[in-house]
Amino acid sequence: MLIILVNWLLSALTILAVSQFVPGFVVDTFTTALLVALVLGILNALVKPILIILTLPINIITLGLFTLVINAFLLILTTYFVHGFQIQGFGAAVVAALLLWLINTIISSAAFPIKS
């Protein structure tokens, strides 16, 4: 349970940090970032697997890069559920999705190393 809470807080901090660097990716407060992380996590768990299956042929052709477009779409979808979170343009969503993936990967590997 503690790992889930830490991961949620780190995701919210990452979202807040990305909003400082990507123009058009606006998060009002840390509370908003917490809500964005929660809603995005739920969408990633429920909607993303369906979208991955539906877009499997194009994902195979692009060698998995279309997943970045799916992640950007899920970020835009999140704006409809969380007030105080705005994305102006698909380009900002793609850049934010790429940065969120990169930072979350680095933080997750540092905070939660794989034990073998």
N, C-alpha and C positions, 0 to 999 in steps of 0.2 A: 504494500500500500504506500509506503514511504517513497519507493522508487517512482511510482506513478505521480505522486505529488511533486517530487523534485523535477521529473521530466516535464510536467505541466508548467511549473514555474520557469524552467529554463527555456521552454518554447515561447512563453509569454515575453520573457526578456529578449529573446531572439527577434520576435515580431516587433517589439518596441525599437530595438536597435536598427533593424532593416528599415523601419519607417523614417529613421533619421537620415538615411543615405539614398533612398530611392524616391525621386520626385514623383508625386502622384500616388504614393502609397502612404496614407494618412491614418494614424492611430492616435486618438485624443489623449487617453490616459492609460495608466498601467492596468486599471480595472478593465478597460476596454480590451487591452492586449490579453488579459486572462480569459475574457469571454471569447475573443477571436481564437485563442489556442484551444479552448474547449469545443467550440462549434466546429473548427477545422478538424480537430481530432475525431469528432463524431462523423463528420462528412467523409473523412479519409477511411474510417472503419466501415461505413455503410454504403456510400455511393461510389467511392473510388474502385472497389473490386468489380462492380457492375460495369463501370465505364471502361476499365481495362479489358474486360472480356468482350464488350461490344466493339472496341476499337483495336482488337488484337491484330487483324491483318495490317493496318497502317502502322501499328506499333512494331510489328516484325519488319516491315519494309524500312522504317526509319531507325531500326536497331535500338528501339526503346526511347528515342528522343521525344516521341509524341507524348510520353508520360509527363514531360514538362508542360505541355499544353494542357493536359488534364489537371495538373496541379494548379496552373494559372486559372483555369475555369473554376476549380473548387475555391480558390481565393476570392474570385469575383462572386461566386454563389454565397460565400460567407458574408459579404457586404450586405446582403439582403436580410440577414438574420441579426446582425450586430449593429446597433446605432453607435456612431462615433468612429466607425471604420469605413474608409472610403478608398477606392482605387479608381484613378482617372486614366482609363485606357488599358488596352490589352497588353501593350508593351511594358507598362509598369508592373502588371500582374506577372508577366513572364520573368522579368528581371527579379522581382521580389521572390517568386517561386524558386528561381535558381539560387539566389542568396540564402533563402530559408533552408533549402536542401543542403547546401554546402556547410553553413554554420551549424545546423542541427547534426549533420554527420560528424563534424569535428568535435562538437560538444559531447555527443553521445559516446563516441569512441574514447574520449578522455574521461568522462564521468562514469561510464558504465562499460569498462573494458571486458572483453570476452575472456572468460577463464577456461583454460584447457587442462 
